[in-house]
């Protein structure tokens, strides 16, 4: 918080820090992506390209490019796959691969089934197991209070 002026309200300072923290998380997770998604996020976050520049290169509209990047960022910001990686010993390599395809790469269950030479039903059951694990871990996780909330007490 050393870059924020002393007289800035705590909520504004917290908002700015939260935004910076989320951008850093996205930057650190770019390597989890593959192919075009990885290139687009690198161009946007690390190289500072605008939607307009990337849309011209891809020959699509700015709105479509913005929508695409927001969907990728949403997948990257999600903690489902990261939670699985933290407890990877509980899952097989195939289950982790399915989770990555679903949560990080945004593939449909049909495409994942084709890639893994298995049935749609098998993929659905694996994703149910993974989602159950994620939900159980979210219930156990404790939410830390922010510095502004603590200062108000």
SULJOTA-V602807 format. One record per run of one state. SS is the DSSP state (H for helix, E for strand, - for the rest). FROM is the first residue (numbers start at 0). TO is the last residue. If there is no record, write none. Layout:
# SULJOTA-V602807
SS|FROM|TO + SS|FROM|TO
This chain:
# SULJOTA-V602807
-|0|8 + H|9|31 + -|32|33 + H|34|45 + -|46|49 + H|50|57 + -|58|60 + H|61|76 + -|77|78 + H|79|85 + -|86|86 + H|87|89 + -|90|91 + H|92|103 + -|104|107 + H|108|115 + -|116|118 + H|119|139 + -|140|145 + H|146|151 + -|152|152
